[in-house]
Amino acid sequence: MSTGNPYETPNVAQSVTPTRRTVTVKRLDVMSCGTMLGVLYAFIGLIAGALVTLMALAGMAAQGGDALAGLIGGIGAIILMPLFYGIAGFIGGIIGALLYNLCATFVGGIKFDLE
């Protein structure tokens, strides 16, 4: 390594062999899966609520109607859709994790090769 560049790679050949290891997921934490999917679905619900708001405002503007009604419906969608999506994702995550744990007792789980 030269003294001019401290980040230069050394000329010494290093033999690093990656090790592979097989890991089996035999059980999922039910509350962890429910929480993760609840947050993920709430975020998806926020995006869907924003799209519904834009469509409601565009529909009211196209009809020449009262834009306030479209805005109120859109704000309701931005508040309610993430809430309902989050609750549904939480319940779905719990049910999915319980089903995985049940099936993994019979099948043995999912195997991953880690390197």
Secondary structure, 3 states (H helix, E strand, C coil): CCCCCCCCCCCCCCCCCCCCEEEEECCCCHHHHHHHHHHHHHHHHHHHHHHHHHHHHHHHHHHCCCHHHHHHHHHHHHHHHHHHHHHHHHHHHHHHHHHHHHHHHHHCCEEEEEC
